[in-house]
């Protein structure tokens, strides 16, 4: 029987040479990187971090950017809403910068608060799910390409991303079940209703974009967007945007959480750092879906290349586009009132479903007319 | 029962309404009409008749008890001073800042101020004796600006000025009406003596002439506090305006 992996193969894979071959190139700080690579242990760590899959996991679009964006967007949403409603918003923490680290301060406060597990909760699941939910939150980030930087290349990366993102509401329903309280029950049922209502138009709009590009590989999708997808199929973009609003429970579809009526719904029983974890789920989902939207419709990492930054230029363009989408999602909060559950379901099962079918038709037409051109 | 139907909007109309809402939001995001006053750093310019902390001038007070009678929250208690006169003291734990006492004071002995941010350590400390009402309380003023709400056209805007607002407005004392107590129906007098006991300056006395007991009010001593008018069970006393000097 032939040996599949020898020891030497494994050593090759974890060798510094292997990392350096596929490294993020940043001409601006290349001398610094070259110098750091000479140092024995530090050089290995630098090479590992700058290895493209590891860079995607740790820096962009992975953990570091996710954290920064979380801290920023929570503050920004409050600040923008306050501005539009003639208030000031968070201000007192770091006053000269307009209270920009308010979310960090809140996070620290959550960290030092007691985590209470009430008597009726299913203790194991109650504590487990807020941590387990990070699997479907973080996994899609590996498949999202930022220019040439991508964690895992796969011909099915878009399908995998959408499938994994669709798992998040399942975890939220499980959280609500484990909480075992009335408010959590109401919130959970609302979440389940909304889940079915938005997921189908959402997937249809993604399928229509797969038809437009003729592939489900996000790297190829970005490459083929000489014309941004929002011009090719604006209706799919509209459906994607509205379903993103529903999926991330922004206003006017902030129905499962609805902090004024059912006090954060499924998350009502959480306190301390556990509440901090579950509260940010919607924002993390918003970040992933914004990245997805910028890749599907806004051309991903495409943009005028900045020679000094090398591979980072694609990262910057994708980041700017994703932030623009997130800001416009946050902007909705200050304008719309919350719909009732039945109104939202009616809108979603009738109007949005119809529009999504139209977008699917457009996708089919484009797919048929361009067969052999891009496909 | 009236049933209200949801207005049916045409597709274009609803799109237009959405666009309107988005544009309004965008306009406010770019040029917000923020109307928040950052209180410790700024202070709102309050009107002179603002109902705040109440100051007291004992030299004007004629101990008429009107403030104590009118107080709806029963916050004002009259305290006996060393000069055998009664002066008001306010329990700010009870006071509802209606300023009925200020309005009812006939000699402007109670004055309103714009001070509304006094801190007490406990409930007992909120009881302010007469001595505490004479001078304004110590407050820390951190403000750099005085802010005023101004209506310009249809917009409400904030106007900031760098001056410090005077929190204790100068109130012109209204002209004192000199009065004295008099009995307009001596026949009905019971000679019960309640007024005699109530008078703070001992201006009222009862003289016995044979079988008849008569009420006598010393007009020189009487300064028109009106306590006897309130006390009299037969309601036969009233305050009469003192004739002008030489008039």
Contacts between the chains, C-beta under 8 A, distances in Angstrom:
chain1	res1	chain2	res2	distance
A	80	B	29	6.2
A	83	B	28	6.9
A	83	B	29	5.7
A	83	B	32	4.6
A	83	B	34	7.2
A	84	B	25	5.3
A	84	B	28	4.3
A	84	B	29	5.4
A	84	B	32	6.8
A	85	B	28	7.9
A	86	B	28	7.5
A	86	B	32	6.3
A	86	B	33	5.4
A	86	B	34	5.3
A	86	B	35	5.2
A	86	B	36	7.4
A	87	B	34	6.8
A	87	B	36	5.6
A	88	B	34	6.4
A	88	B	36	4.6
A	88	B	38	7.2
A	91	B	38	7.9
A	331	B	25	6.4
A	331	B	26	7.9
A	331	B	29	7.2
A	334	B	25	5.7
A	334	B	29	7.8
A	335	B	21	4.9
A	335	B	22	6.4
A	335	B	24	7.5
A	335	B	25	4.3
A	336	B	21	7.3
